[in-house]
Amino acid sequence: MTGHARSVVDLAKAIRPELPALLGAEAEEVDTALGRLLARSTEVEQEILTLLQRWPATREWAYSYLGRTHDGGLRDPGAAYYPLTGTGGVVHSETYVCPECDQRWRRRAVGQAVPACPEHDKPLVRTPDSET
């Protein structure tokens, strides 16, 4: 094992007794997950770091623990960023048109009121293609 890998495994062992104070009711679940990872003992460092970064209390504790010995391998808890899972997609919105001209308007929020056409002062009408 490398020095960094050994430190992450040491972190997992050191944090286990602290979990009840850090996580309360969730401590047992996290302790079980750490136990499984430590039992595997090969190439688990990233999984340990990922697990401990889920909660602010364990993330800060781990950052402090690893920060005393080396760069840590964890993000700064104050600057942690977690991208959303899955892929992005198109968000469909309702489209409204003026029955007398080419004025188009898209609703951006559910509660947003549909305006009148600024040219004809008539209510905009929902288009059939926006109902899907």
Phi, psi and omega in degrees: 000147177280169179300319180295315181297318180298321180295323179291320176295318176299321177301312181300320179291321183287327185279338185305314179292341182272349186302317180302321179288328183278322189241348181065237186296333182277354186300318183297317180297317180291320178298318178298316179297318177296320178301317178297317180295317180294327178293328178291320175059002177235129176051049180248000187301313181295323178294322177297312180299318179298315179300312185287342179278354182290331183243136180304320183295315180286326178297314180292320179297314180296318179298317179295315181298311182285330181294338180285337186249331180193193185295343171096315184083001177250154174286155174300126183301333179283345183238021182293140178225133179235112180294153178292149178281158177083182180254153178284165179208180180283135175257117181278139178231157179288137178247136179237145180227158174277133180292347184249347180214190183268012180298124178238149179212138178246135178284128181260343179215151185302317183275003184288128181286143179279125182280170173272160177296128182292338182272319185252352182056036177248151180296140176286149184248138179292136180276148181298326182291344180272359181274354180272000000 
